[in-house]
Amino acid sequence: MPQLGETVTEGTVGRWLKKVGDQVEKYEPLLEVETDKVASEIPSPFAGTLTSILAQEGTTVPVGVAICEIGEAAGGRAQSAPVAAAVPSGASHASVGASSPSTVSTGGNGVRYSPAVRKLAREHRVDLGSISGTGRGGRVTAHDVTTHVGSGAAAADRYSPAAQVASAAVAAPRIPTATPPPSPVPIAPAGDEDTVIRLSQMRKTIAERMVLSTSTIPHAWCMMEADVTDLSRWRDKEKAAFKAREGVNLTYLPIVVSAVCRALRDVPAVNSTWAGDHIIMRKHINVGIAIDVEDGLVVPVVRDADRFSLAGLAQAINEIVDKARKRRLTMADLTDGTITVDNTGALGNVASVPIINPPQAAIITMEAVVKRPWVVNDAIAIRSIMNLCMCIDHRVLDGAAASRFLGSVKAQLESFQPA
């Protein structure tokens, strides 16, 4: 199992692109591996014949454990393929091939947990040993931790030695002991007509993070209407020349991202993170771009987006969208975002209530540009209108700050001047 990032210690086999007996060329895509944040095609490190698959689709495997064997084309000696890391000393291929889904060791108690689970435990000062796992093979999932926190049982954990050691690294937010969410009722397919779809690692991660966000972050929502008629006319006039000059399409997305960056200078509190007993205001403006891909949604980041020109933003966004669609995002592309912009208008939406991407404090959606009757100088005119919707972490921001920020974005779009 290859290591797809510095903090990644396991991966889930998503899909084998070759079957046993197939010829494989060196660097030819061999399988897809899913982690908590990214799904990637993994190239073969050897040329030959795929003689054995040791980790089936859906199996979670620690980094460094062999996942297949590749033999010489003429039936020679098989090579174990950990792809990008060595097999741990003393581990047999047969045993790792038959292993149940694995996780990463958390310390001296011998129990293994994923990085996401360990991070949640530190943040909430939870003793993981007190939680019964509902995941595969009894594994403790992020949802198990958030459910435990919401139940109020975590309060007692915070005074255990294990939890106090875990909390030393991360300041813990004070979570109110609200009524715990009801346990999901097991649902079985109703006969042969129903189709059971295996959850990809990406889908599982999306589910866990959305439950975490809505159960721990108090969301507040607001919306403003922006008259983008002049902007729309300018874009229609310039987009052909822009494409010829810059090599990418001129969409509304980089324009809105540019306006968001300028608005963050006016209201820097929006570029913040809740940290339990304090708020961290971020210096860098790293804008996450929500992108719809085959398996779900990913949010790669344009770092220091405020330093880009409009053309630079268009090129940077086009690059990360292309990488996302081709499943070539790295962990570095998906980390350190400070605010998210979601182009829901590309799908025809006119109003959205987005879910905050923790640990960020805000997410903004740009909706479809729609021609509407509009009052201009006490007369009715047909104008191009874009709704701007925003959800905020009400622990970090109040309505006044959110309205000032959204008003700044609106004003810049309505008075748009190309740089």
C-alpha positions as CSV (number, residue, x, y, z in Angstrom):
1,M,0.0,0.0,0.0
2,P,1.6,3.3,-1.1
3,Q,1.8,6.4,1.2
4,L,-0.3,9.1,-0.5
5,G,0.6,11.8,2.0
6,E,2.8,12.6,5.0
7,T,0.0,11.9,7.5
8,V,-1.6,9.0,5.6
9,T,-1.0,5.7,7.2
10,E,-3.6,3.5,5.5
11,G,-5.6,3.2,2.2
12,T,-8.6,1.4,1.0
13,V,-8.5,-0.6,-2.2
14,G,-11.2,1.1,-4.3
15,R,-11.0,-0.8,-7.6
16,W,-8.6,-3.1,-9.3
17,L,-7.9,-1.9,-12.9
18,K,-6.3,-5.3,-13.8
19,K,-7.4,-8.8,-13.0
20,V,-5.3,-11.9,-12.2
21,G,-3.6,-13.1,-15.3
22,D,-3.4,-9.7,-17.0
23,Q,-0.2,-8.3,-18.4
24,V,0.9,-5.1,-16.7
25,E,3.4,-2.5,-18.0
26,K,5.6,-0.6,-15.7
27,Y,3.8,2.7,-14.6
28,E,0.5,1.5,-16.1
29,P,-2.5,2.2,-13.8
30,L,-2.9,-0.9,-11.6
31,L,-5.6,0.0,-9.1
32,E,-7.4,2.9,-7.4
33,V,-6.7,3.6,-3.8
34,E,-9.0,5.7,-1.6
35,T,-8.0,7.6,1.6
36,D,-10.0,9.8,3.9
37,K,-9.6,12.7,1.4
38,V,-8.5,11.5,-2.0
39,A,-8.9,8.7,-4.5
40,S,-5.9,8.1,-6.7
41,E,-4.9,5.8,-9.5
42,I,-1.7,3.8,-8.5
43,P,0.8,2.9,-11.3
44,S,2.5,-0.5,-11.3
45,P,6.1,-0.4,-10.1
46,F,6.9,-3.5,-12.2
47,A,6.2,-5.0,-15.6
48,G,4.9,-8.5,-15.8
49,T,1.8,-10.6,-15.1
50,L,-0.6,-9.9,-12.2
51,T,-0.4,-13.3,-10.5
52,S,-2.2,-12.6,-7.2
53,I,-4.4,-10.0,-5.6
54,L,-3.8,-9.9,-1.8
55,A,-6.2,-7.1,-0.9
56,Q,-9.7,-7.2,-2.3
57,E,-11.8,-4.2,-3.2
58,G,-13.1,-2.5,-0.1
59,T,-10.2,-3.7,2.1
60,T,-8.4,-1.1,4.2
61,V,-4.6,-1.8,4.3
62,P,-1.8,-0.1,6.3
63,V,0.9,1.7,4.3
64,G,3.7,-0.7,3.4
65,V,1.7,-3.9,3.3
66,A,1.8,-5.9,0.1
67,I,-1.5,-5.8,-1.9
68,C,-0.7,-7.9,-4.9
69,E,2.0,-10.0,-6.6
70,I,3.4,-9.5,-10.1
71,G,5.3,-12.3,-11.8
72,E,7.5,-12.3,-14.9
73,A,5.6,-12.5,-18.1
74,A,6.9,-16.0,-18.8
75,G,5.8,-17.3,-15.4
76,G,8.9,-16.5,-13.5
77,R,9.4,-15.5,-9.9
78,A,6.5,-13.4,-8.5
79,Q,7.3,-9.9,-7.1
80,S,5.3,-8.6,-4.2
81,A,4.0,-5.1,-4.9
82,P,3.6,-2.8,-2.0
83,V,3.8,-0.2,-4.8
84,A,5.5,2.6,-2.9
85,A,6.7,1.1,0.4
86,A,8.4,-2.0,1.8
87,V,6.6,-4.9,3.4
88,P,7.1,-4.8,7.2
89,S,9.8,-7.2,8.4
90,G,8.5,-10.7,9.1
91,A,5.1,-10.2,7.4
92,S,4.0,-13.0,5.1
93,H,2.0,-12.2,1.9
94,A,-0.6,-14.8,2.7
95,S,-1.4,-13.3,6.1
96,V,-1.7,-9.7,4.8
97,G,-3.9,-10.9,2.0
98,A,-6.3,-12.4,4.4
99,S,-6.3,-9.7,7.0
100,S,-9.4,-7.8,7.9
101,P,-9.6,-4.0,7.4
102,S,-6.8,-2.4,9.4
103,T,-6.2,0.9,11.0
104,V,-3.3,2.7,12.5
105,S,-1.9,2.2,16.0
106,T,-2.7,4.9,18.4
107,G,-0.3,4.1,21.2
108,G,0.5,1.6,23.8
109,N,-2.8,-0.1,24.3
110,G,-2.4,-2.1,21.1
111,V,-5.7,-1.0,19.6
112,R,-5.6,0.6,16.2
113,Y,-7.4,3.8,15.0
114,S,-7.4,5.9,11.9
115,P,-5.7,9.4,11.8
116,A,-9.2,11.1,11.6
117,V,-10.4,9.2,14.6
118,R,-7.3,10.0,16.7
119,K,-7.6,13.7,15.7
120,L,-11.2,13.9,16.8
121,A,-10.3,12.1,20.1
122,R,-7.6,14.7,20.8
123,E,-9.9,17.6,19.9
124,H,-12.7,16.4,22.2
125,R,-10.5,14.9,24.9
126,V,-12.1,11.5,24.4
127,D,-10.7,8.2,25.7
128,L,-11.1,5.9,22.6
129,G,-10.9,2.8,24.8
130,S,-14.4,3.7,26.1
131,I,-16.1,3.7,22.7
132,S,-17.6,0.7,21.0
133,G,-16.9,0.7,17.3
134,T,-19.6,0.3,14.7
135,G,-17.3,0.1,11.8
136,R,-16.1,-3.0,9.9
137,G,-14.6,-5.5,12.3
138,G,-15.5,-3.3,15.3
139,R,-13.5,-0.4,14.1
140,V,-14.1,2.9,15.8
141,T,-15.2,5.5,13.2
142,A,-15.4,9.3,13.3
143,H,-19.1,9.0,13.5
144,D,-18.7,6.8,16.7
145,V,-16.6,9.6,18.3
146,T,-19.1,12.4,17.4
147,T,-22.0,10.3,18.7
148,H,-20.1,9.6,21.9
149,V,-19.4,13.4,22.3
150,G,-23.0,14.3,21.6
151,S,-24.3,11.8,24.2
152,G,-22.5,13.6,27.0
153,A,-20.5,10.5,27.9
154,A,-17.4,12.2,26.8
155,A,-17.5,14.5,29.8
156,A,-16.3,11.7,32.1
157,D,-13.6,10.6,29.6
158,R,-11.9,14.0,29.8
159,Y,-10.6,13.2,33.3
160,S,-9.2,9.8,32.3
161,P,-5.4,9.6,32.0
162,A,-5.6,8.5,28.3
163,A,-7.8,11.5,27.4
164,Q,-5.6,14.0,29.3
165,V,-2.6,12.8,27.4
166,A,-4.5,13.0,24.1
167,S,-5.7,16.5,24.8
168,A,-2.2,17.9,25.4
169,A,-1.6,18.3,21.6
170,V,-4.9,20.0,20.7
171,A,-7.1,22.5,22.6
172,A,-10.5,20.9,22.9
173,P,-13.8,22.8,22.0
174,R,-16.5,22.7,24.7
175,I,-19.3,20.8,23.1
176,P,-22.7,21.2,24.8
177,T,-24.3,18.0,26.0
178,A,-27.3,18.1,23.6
179,T,-29.7,15.3,23.0
180,P,-27.7,12.6,21.2
181,P,-28.8,11.9,17.6
182,P,-30.8,8.7,17.3
183,S,-29.0,5.6,16.3
184,P,-29.6,4.7,12.6
185,V,-32.2,2.0,12.1
186,P,-30.7,-0.9,10.1
187,I,-32.3,-1.0,6.7
188,A,-32.3,-4.1,4.5
189,P,-32.9,-4.2,0.7
190,A,-36.6,-5.0,-0.1
191,G,-36.0,-7.9,-2.4
192,D,-34.2,-8.3,-5.7
193,E,-35.5,-5.0,-7.1
194,D,-33.2,-3.0,-4.8
195,T,-29.5,-2.5,-5.5
196,V,-26.9,-2.4,-2.6
197,I,-24.1,0.0,-3.4
198,R,-20.8,-0.4,-1.6
199,L,-19.7,2.8,0.0
200,S,-16.4,4.2,-1.3
201,Q,-13.9,5.5,1.1
202,M,-14.7,9.0,-0.2
203,R,-18.5,8.5,0.4
204,K,-17.8,7.3,3.9
205,T,-15.5,10.3,4.6
206,I,-18.1,12.7,3.3
207,A,-20.8,11.2,5.5
208,E,-18.6,11.3,8.6
209,R,-17.5,14.9,8.0
210,M,-21.0,16.1,7.3
211,V,-22.3,14.5,10.5
212,L,-19.3,16.1,12.3
213,S,-20.0,19.5,10.8
214,T,-23.8,19.6,11.5
215,S,-23.5,18.0,15.0
216,T,-20.7,20.2,16.3
217,I,-21.0,23.5,14.4
218,P,-24.0,25.9,14.9
219,H,-24.8,26.9,11.3
220,A,-26.4,30.2,10.5
221,W,-27.4,31.1,6.9
222,C,-27.8,34.4,4.9
223,M,-28.4,35.3,1.3
224,M,-28.0,38.5,-0.8
225,E,-28.9,39.2,-4.4
226,A,-26.2,40.7,-6.7
227,D,-27.0,42.6,-9.9
228,V,-24.3,41.3,-12.2
229,T,-25.6,42.7,-15.4
230,D,-22.6,44.8,-16.2
231,L,-20.3,41.9,-15.3
232,S,-22.2,39.5,-17.4
233,R,-22.1,41.8,-20.4
234,W,-18.3,42.3,-20.0
235,R,-17.8,38.5,-19.7
236,D,-19.8,37.8,-22.9
237,K,-17.7,40.4,-24.7
238,E,-14.3,39.2,-23.4
239,K,-14.6,35.4,-23.0
240,A,-13.4,34.5,-26.6
241,A,-10.3,36.7,-26.4
242,F,-9.7,35.5,-22.8
243,K,-9.7,31.9,-24.0
244,A,-7.4,32.6,-26.8
245,R,-5.0,34.6,-24.6
246,E,-5.0,32.5,-21.4
247,G,-5.9,29.0,-22.7
248,V,-8.8,28.6,-20.2
249,N,-12.5,29.5,-20.2
250,L,-13.6,32.7,-18.5
251,T,-16.3,31.6,-16.0
252,Y,-17.9,33.4,-13.1
253,L,-16.1,31.2,-10.6
254,P,-12.6,33.0,-10.6
255,I,-14.4,36.3,-10.6
256,V,-16.4,35.4,-7.5
257,V,-13.3,33.9,-5.8
258,S,-11.4,37.2,-6.5
259,A,-14.3,39.1,-4.9
260,V,-14.3,36.8,-1.9
261,C,-10.6,37.4,-1.4
262,R,-11.1,41.2,-1.4
263,A,-14.0,40.9,0.9
264,L,-11.8,38.9,3.4
265,R,-9.5,41.9,3.6
266,D,-12.6,44.0,4.6
267,V,-13.9,41.4,7.1
268,P,-10.9,39.3,8.1
269,A,-12.8,37.6,10.9
270,V,-14.5,35.4,8.3
271,N,-11.1,33.8,7.6
272,S,-11.0,32.2,11.0
273,T,-11.2,28.9,12.9
274,W,-13.0,27.9,16.1
275,A,-10.4,26.4,18.5
276,G,-12.3,25.6,21.7
277,D,-11.5,28.5,24.1
278,H,-10.1,30.8,21.4
279,I,-10.5,31.8,17.7
280,I,-7.6,31.6,15.3
281,M,-7.6,34.2,12.5
282,R,-5.8,32.9,9.5
283,K,-3.2,35.1,7.8
284,H,-3.2,33.2,4.5
285,I,-6.3,33.2,2.3
286,N,-6.6,29.6,1.0
287,V,-9.8,29.2,-0.9
288,G,-11.3,25.7,-1.2
289,I,-13.2,25.0,-4.4
290,A,-16.0,22.4,-4.1
291,I,-15.9,20.1,-7.2
292,D,-18.4,17.4,-8.1
293,V,-16.6,14.2,-9.1
294,E,-17.8,10.7,-9.9
295,D,-17.7,9.4,-6.3
296,G,-18.9,12.5,-4.5
297,L,-17.4,15.9,-3.7
298,V,-13.8,17.1,-3.2
299,V,-12.6,20.5,-2.1
300,P,-9.1,21.2,-3.4
301,V,-7.5,24.4,-2.3
302,V,-6.0,27.4,-4.1
303,R,-3.4,28.6,-1.7
304,D,-2.9,32.4,-1.3
305,A,-5.7,33.0,-3.7
306,D,-5.6,36.7,-3.0
307,R,-2.2,37.0,-4.7
308,F,-3.5,35.8,-8.1
309,S,-4.7,38.0,-11.0
310,L,-8.0,37.1,-12.5
311,A,-6.2,35.1,-15.3
312,G,-4.1,33.4,-12.7
313,L,-7.1,32.4,-10.6
314,A,-8.8,31.0,-13.8
315,Q,-5.8,28.9,-14.6
316,A,-5.3,27.7,-11.0
317,I,-9.0,26.7,-10.7
318,N,-8.9,25.0,-14.1
319,E,-5.8,23.0,-13.1
320,I,-7.3,21.7,-9.8
321,V,-10.7,20.9,-11.5
322,D,-8.8,18.9,-14.2
323,K,-6.8,17.1,-11.5
324,A,-9.9,16.3,-9.5
325,R,-11.8,14.9,-12.5
326,K,-8.7,12.8,-13.5
327,R,-8.3,11.5,-9.9
328,R,-4.9,13.0,-9.6
329,L,-5.3,15.2,-6.5
330,T,-2.7,14.9,-3.8
331,M,-3.1,15.4,-0.1
332,A,-1.3,18.7,-0.4
333,D,-4.1,19.9,-2.8
334,L,-6.8,19.2,-0.2
335,T,-5.4,20.7,3.0
336,D,-5.2,24.1,4.7
337,G,-8.3,25.6,3.2
338,T,-9.6,28.6,5.2
339,I,-12.9,29.3,3.3
340,T,-14.9,27.4,0.7
341,V,-16.6,28.6,-2.5
342,D,-19.2,26.3,-4.1
343,N,-20.4,27.0,-7.6
344,T,-23.9,25.5,-7.2
345,G,-25.2,27.8,-9.9
346,A,-23.4,25.6,-12.5
347,L,-26.1,23.0,-11.9
348,G,-29.0,25.6,-12.1
349,N,-29.5,26.2,-8.4
350,V,-30.8,29.6,-7.3
351,A,-30.5,29.1,-3.5
352,S,-28.5,26.7,-1.4
353,V,-27.8,26.0,2.3
354,P,-24.3,24.6,2.2
355,I,-22.6,22.7,5.0
356,I,-19.4,24.1,6.5
357,N,-16.2,22.3,5.8
358,P,-14.6,22.0,9.2
359,P,-12.4,23.5,10.6
360,Q,-13.4,26.5,8.4
361,A,-15.9,29.1,9.7
362,A,-17.7,29.9,6.4
363,I,-18.8,28.6,3.1
364,I,-20.3,30.7,0.3
365,T,-22.2,29.5,-2.8
366,M,-22.6,31.3,-6.0
367,E,-25.9,30.6,-7.7
368,A,-27.1,30.6,-11.3
369,V,-27.2,33.9,-13.1
370,V,-30.9,34.5,-13.9
371,K,-32.6,37.3,-15.8
372,R,-35.2,38.9,-13.7
373,P,-37.3,42.1,-13.6
374,W,-35.5,44.5,-11.3
375,V,-36.0,48.0,-10.1
376,V,-33.4,50.5,-11.4
377,N,-33.9,54.2,-10.7
378,D,-37.5,53.6,-9.9
379,A,-38.2,51.8,-13.2
380,I,-38.5,48.1,-14.1
381,A,-35.7,46.7,-16.1
382,I,-34.5,43.1,-17.0
383,R,-31.3,42.5,-15.2
384,S,-28.9,39.5,-14.6
385,I,-29.1,38.5,-11.0
386,M,-26.9,36.1,-9.0
387,N,-27.8,35.0,-5.5
388,L,-25.0,34.7,-3.0
389,C,-25.6,32.3,-0.1
390,M,-23.5,31.8,2.9
391,C,-23.3,29.6,6.0
392,I,-21.2,30.6,9.0
393,D,-20.0,29.0,12.2
394,H,-22.1,31.1,14.7
395,R,-19.4,30.5,17.4
396,V,-16.9,32.5,15.3
397,L,-19.2,35.0,13.5
398,D,-22.4,36.8,14.2
399,G,-24.9,38.0,11.6
400,A,-23.5,41.5,11.3
401,A,-20.0,40.3,10.3
402,A,-21.5,37.8,7.9
403,S,-23.7,40.4,6.3
404,R,-20.8,42.9,6.0
405,F,-18.7,40.2,4.3
406,L,-21.5,39.1,1.9
407,G,-22.3,42.8,1.2
408,S,-18.7,43.3,0.2
409,V,-18.7,40.4,-2.2
410,K,-22.0,41.7,-3.7
411,A,-20.6,45.3,-4.1
412,Q,-17.5,44.1,-5.8
413,L,-19.5,42.0,-8.3
414,E,-21.9,44.8,-9.0
415,S,-19.0,47.3,-9.6
416,F,-16.7,44.8,-11.2
417,Q,-13.6,46.3,-12.9
418,P,-11.2,43.8,-14.5
419,A,-7.7,44.0,-13.1
